[in-house]
Each structure stands twice: as C-alpha cells, then as structure tokens.
Amino acid sequence: MIYWELFLAFFIPNIVGYGGGPAIIPLIENEVVGRYGWMTSQQFAETLALGNTLPSPIATKMAGYIGYDVAGIGGSAIATFATVAPSLLLMLVALGTLYRYRDSIKVKSMSQWVRPVIMVLMAYLTWSFAAEGVDNAGWLHVAIIGAAATLLLWRFKLHPIWAVLLGLIYGGLLLG
C-alpha cells in the first residue's frame, strides 16, 4: 500500500503539473505534507534546500530522497519512477507519432519552424547564465571562461565535459 501511495504522490503532480521541477514542487508538497503527512513543512523545505544544492533536476532528487525516507530503497525507486514516468510516456507517444509521419511535409515544416524557437530559447538560457555569472564572479572571469570554452569546443573539438571540468577547476581555484 505504501508503494502505491508513493507512486500516486509523485505521479499525479508530474502528470498534471506543467513547467518543470520548480512548478510542480508545490503540488508535491501538497501530497507529501498535506495528504499523506510523511513530512512536516519544515522537513519538506529542508529537503527542497538539499535538492537545490545538488546537480540535476530537483523533482527527481526529492522523489528519491522522500521515497527512501518513507519506504527505503524500494520507495526511492518507485517515487523516482513515478516522477519521470509521465515525461517518459509523453515523449514516447510524441516520438512515435513524429516518427510515423516523419516523411510528411507538415512534420518536416513543423521541425524546420521549431528550430529558430529552440535557438532563441538556448540563446536566452546562455544570456541568463552569463548574467548570473557576471553577478556572482564578475565579467572578467565570465569572459575568460566563455572564451576558453569556445576555443576548446570549436577550435580543438573537445568533448563538452572537458570544458565543464576545466570551468569547475578554474572556479574552484580562483573563485573559491
């Protein structure tokens, strides 16, 4: 019964929530704190703070932690699966439909028209990261890291993980 409740507590917010992890956090809190009473609001806030300190999506980390806290490793696995399952199912349906009609003129046109939108979204994301970097580390460090990453990726064709690792080392050594 506890596994089924964990599944519902994380599946429902993820299937009805829209806008990514931060948008569904209040829905998860409603289930975990309000409906099932597995945590207090303070404990949930501490779990959210812990989730924000680690890399990767917040909702999956919180699901893994809360699931483990409630029902051990099995609970962690079920809560994490319930968190990723809605997106996974929707992606499989969307990809299956796109693949079935991949030769259609409409699908090809749609794919071409979405590319500029993706480019704008990525440019906005890059600008946001750069602005946050300037606020936290200063424009000189952002310029040095950005130039070095550009050089490593375009000129030397290194895998992006090396640029990320070198950025981490730079930040750790020079920015503390």
N, C-alpha and C positions, 0 to 999 in steps of 0.2 A: 504493500500500500504506500509506503514512504517513497519508493522509487517512482510510482505513478504520480504522486503529488509533486515530487521534484520535477518530473518531466513536464507536467502541466504548468507549474510555477514558472518555468523558463520558456516553454514552447509558446504559450499564449502571448506573453509580451513581445516575443520576437516575431510572431506571425501577424499581430495587429499593429505593432509599432513600426514607424517609418522614420528614417532619418539617422540611422546608425546607433552605435552604442549609447552615446550621451542622451539620445532622445528616448531610449527605452528604459533607462535607469529608474525613472520614477515608476514605471509600470512594474519593474522587477521588485522595487521596494514595496509596492502595494501588495504583491504576492507574498514576499518573504517575511515582511514585518507585519503587514496588516491582516492578510488572510490566514497564513499558516503559523505566524508567531515564532518562526525559527530564530529570529534575531530581534534585538531592540533597534530603535532608530540610531542610537549611538554606535552600536556594533556594525550596523549597515554602513554608516558614514565612515567608520574606520576601515571597513573592507573596501569601500569605494576609494578612499585615500590610498590604500595599499595598491589597489589595481591601477591607479593613475601613476604610480611611481615606476611601474614595470612596462617594458615594451609590449606591443601587440594590442589587439582590441580589448577594451575594458570589459565588455559584457561576458566574453568567454572566460576571462580570468576570474571574474566574480562568480560565474557559474561553477567553475571548477572548485573554487575555494568554499563557496557556500554548500555545494553538493557534498564536498568532503566533510565539512563541519557537521552536516546533518546526517549523512549516511555512509561515511567512509569512501573508499576508492570507488565502489560501485555507484554511489551517489554522485561523486565527482564526474564520472564518465557519463552518466545519464543526464545530468544537468548541462554539461558541456555539449553533448549531442543535441539536446533539446534547444540549445542556443544557436547552433549552426545549422540544424536541420531545415528550418524554414527557408533560409537563403539558399542552401544547397538544393532543395526541391525546386524552388522557383528558377534557379539557374539551369537545372537540368531540363525543365519544361521549356524555358526560353531558348536554350541552345538547341534542343531537339526541334523546336519549331523553326528556328533560323536555319538549321542545317537542312531540314526537309525542303525549305523554299529558298535555298541558297542561290539557285540559278534564276530566280525571279528578278525581273527588272526592279520591282518595288523594293525588294530586300536589298539589292545592290545599291539602289539610290538612297535608301534609308541609311545604309552603312556609310556611304560617302558623306551624307549630310551630318552624321553624328560626329565625324572626325574633327571638324572645326570646334564643335562644342567641347569635346574632350581636350583639345589643345588649349582652349580658353580656361577650362577648369584646372588643368595642370599648371598653366601659367599663373593663375590666381593662387594656387596652392604654393607654388615656388615663391611668389611675391610675399605671401603670408609668412612662410618660413624665414625668408630673408629679413623681413621687417622684425620678426620676433628675435632673430639672431642679432640684428643691429641693436635692438633694445637691451638684450642681455649681455652681449660680448663686445659691441662696438663695431663700427663699419669696417675698420681696418682688418679685423680678424675674419669677418664675413667675406670681405673681398679676397683675402689670401686663401681661405678655404674654398671659396667658389672658383677662383682661378685655378687652383691646384686640382680640384675635382674635374673641372672642364678639361684641363690639359691631360689628366690621367685617362679620362674616358674617351675623348675624341682623338687625341694625338697618339697615345700609347695603347688604346683599345683594351684597357684593363677591365676586369670584371667590376661592376659597381660595388661589390662587397669590400674591395680594397680601398676604394675612395671613402667608404663609410668608416672602415677601420682606421685609416690614416687620420680622418677627421676626429675620431674619438681619441686617438693618441695625441693629436695636436691640442684638442680641448683639455685633455687630462693633464698634459704637461704645462701648457701656457695659460690656461684659463682657470685651472684648479677646480 
